[in-house]
Amino acid sequence: MHPVACTEERHSSQILAIFNEAIANSTALYDYKPRTPESMVTWFATKRANGFPVIGIEDDSGKLLGFASYGTFRAFPAYKYTVEHSVYVEKDSRGFGLGRKLLEAIVAKAEEQGMHLLVGAIDLDNSVSIALHKRLGFEHCGTIKQAAFKFGRWLDLAFLQKTLATPLQPVDG
């Protein structure tokens, strides 16, 4: 297994499959309908336009086992040093430490790019993800109760954050 910078050409369909499995079978994504291949064109274009990374882990055959990325936290200029990240591991690859490797990689990339705060929005019932984030220095900073409705029930959304020492010289504007 080795980390890779994901590309649209090579990884779009594999990322789409991971997304759609999560939509259909979990509360990792608060979405109802599977995403389309066309949605990945926009997703990757947004990542490229903003310089947001998409880091994956592949097996020796080139199969994508998981990926992590981040994007805009809120669309106001003063939030430019804050990003919301996500980590997804393919269903048959969970439980082998890939989530940790991906989260460590995305934190390192955020530091490299001069970000200051990573925010994870995690379903409160996802105790595995919350525990992983806490082990890597994220702090619980709030919960929005009944933030979403999926699978016939209300879902609570926990926010976890990790403050980085970067950027070294933040600026307004």
LINRA-V744939 format. One line per field, one symbol per residue. phi: phi as a letter, one per 30 degrees, with the letter a starting at -180 (. if undefined). psi: psi as a letter, one per 40 degrees, with the letter a starting at -180 (. if undefined). Layout:
phi = ???
psi = ???
This chain:
phi = .bdbddbdddcedddeddedddddbbcdbdbccedcedddddeddddddciddbcbbcdddjddclababaedbdbedddccbccbbbceedcdicideddddddddddddedidcbcbccbeedddddddeeddcjdcdblbcdhdbbahibdcccccbbbccddddbdbdi
psi = hiiihiidddedddddddddddddeifdhgidiiiidddddddddddddefhihhihiadeehheiiiiiahdifideeeehihiihhhideeieeedddddddddddddddefidhhhhhhhdegdddddddddeeiiheihhhfdihifeiihhhihiihhieiidgiii.
